[in-house]
Amino acid sequence: MSNLVIVGMQWGDEGKGKIVDLLASSADAVVRFQGGHNAGHTLVINKKTFKLSLLPSGIVRQKLSIIGNGVVLDPIHLEKEIREITNQGIDINFSNFVISSDCFVILPIHRYIDSLRENQKKGSNKIGTTGRGIGPAYEDKVSRRGIRFSDFKNIEELEEKFISIYNHHNIWIKKFEGKEISYENDFEKILKCYHNLSKYIDDTWLLLKQLNDKNKKILFEGAQGFYLDIDHGTYPYVTSSNTVAANAFTGSGASPNYLKKMLGITKAYTTRVGNGPFPTEENNDVGEKLGKIGNEFGTVTGRKRRCGWLDIVMLKKAITVSGINGLVLTKLDVLDTFTDIKICTSYKIDNQIFEDYPSSMSSQQHIIPIYETLKGWKEKTKGITNFKNLPLNAQNFVNRIQSLVNCNIDIISTGPERNENIIINEVFN
Ligand code: IMP
């Protein structure tokens, strides 16, 4: 048994898509277990770019791709994404793509509420959501109002569920908008999507058990990143699901016994989209430069990402809580032209030094980062595939991170192409 979970260690956009794609070549199946089409994974294969939001990254390699029960799924979006990826020459059929029948459905009203709420919030109270209905869909799930694919077996009962969801939300919508949203059109639309998607729907927990029993290799693909986790992240500036590695089990029905390797992905610096604390943010020329070289624009929303230095305090918590036993350091080449490179090693809050990430929002907003400054390498590392070929200062940077977080860096990504990596340890064999 050598299954693997891959999760982001920061605020998402760590380059997980590329790493999942790289490792998917050794996998038999790739599983999404949380989030929805708020995620955005860009894969560059033979200079061809694939943009995925909901489909597991393994689909591009024609691996068995599974959407687990922990995902909230917008059927209208999924149909569109399937069409786009199919038009790029990828074959998607019921033998290589399976959706859990326990998956909760994002309805058009969820997307509507998401935008409405964000528009009502002022300034820094805005979360900066992707506006895709993720939060409202998870809320309905937890409130036991939600609709799952398995509910489509009984159309009469399904319609009643639709009516009760729309009635529930219309109380609030009417108060703010002076009008109600009728369910009929949306019901027809979603029903039509379901008929097109039903060939993919199955009991995925059982499929995972069968795969594991046959010693097939399963890769669990996380979306977003540790600090967007609903419990462990920078609440309330988070997404609505658990992004930690442990959710690979609850979000897919896989047993915790299936897993032994938890791989954490971190950039060589930090980025964030949306509002919320960001202790090492460089809201200046340095941040601009990181963003420009790193092409830091959101895959889903196109928003400019906030940029700053690598934060070891944050990384240590993410490693601990997710049980990470190997790291991937991405975008090392983005730092190639910097004379000095900073790493945040501790925090000062109200004149006290902290080695661990504080949980209160007010402390998080008053962090003064304490940095260690390393010499830059001022040489091209893009495309290097051997650690010994890295400039000495780049090697020092990598080694320093490893010793500060006490965790191996197994892979270093040195460019967007699939083969631009330094494989230090084989993680999936
Ligand atoms: P939501 O997930 O759309 O509700 O957005 C909540 C927060 O998570 C916002 O700050 C988003 O920008 C952020 N977010 C959601 N998905 C991603 C992602 O895939 N990458 C980076 N940030 C994300």
Boltz pocket constraint, residues with backbone or C-beta under 6 A from the ligand:
constraints:
  - pocket:
      binder: B
      contacts: [[A, 11], [A, 12], [A, 13], [A, 38], [A, 39], [A, 40], [A, 127], [A, 128], [A, 129], [A, 130], [A, 131], [A, 132], [A, 133], [A, 134], [A, 135], [A, 223], [A, 224], [A, 228], [A, 237], [A, 238], [A, 239], [A, 240], [A, 273], [A, 274], [A, 275]]
      max_distance: 6.0
